[in-house]
Amino acid sequence: MKLIVLLLIGAACSSNKGILTEKAKELEVYTTKPTNCNVVGRVVGIDQNGSTELATNDAINQAAKLKASGIFINEEIPNGKGRSVHATAYQCN
C-alpha cells in the first residue's frame, strides 16, 4: 500500500509542468533577441492558475527538450484564469 501511495505522489510531482527539469535549469531567458543564434523552435508554456513564472518554466522545459540554450519571450497572454507564455527557443554557441 505504501508503495502505491509513493508511486502516485512521484507521478504527480513529475507531471508538474511548472517545475524546471535539471536540463532546463541550465537554460537562459534572454531579455533581448539573441544574435548569431539558431532558432530551434517555438514553445508555448501554460499555467492553468495564472502564474507567469510557472508558464515560463513550462516553456523553458519544452525548450530544453529541443536542446535549446535559452528562450526569448515573445508574448505573455492571460487566458481566463490561466496564463500562457509564447517564446522562441534558441541554440547559441
ABEGO torsion letter per residue (X at the ends): XAAAAAAAAAAAAAABAABBBAAAAABBBBABBBBGBBBAEBBBBBBAAGBAAAAAAAAAAAAAAAGBAEBBBABBBBBEABBBBBBBBBBBX
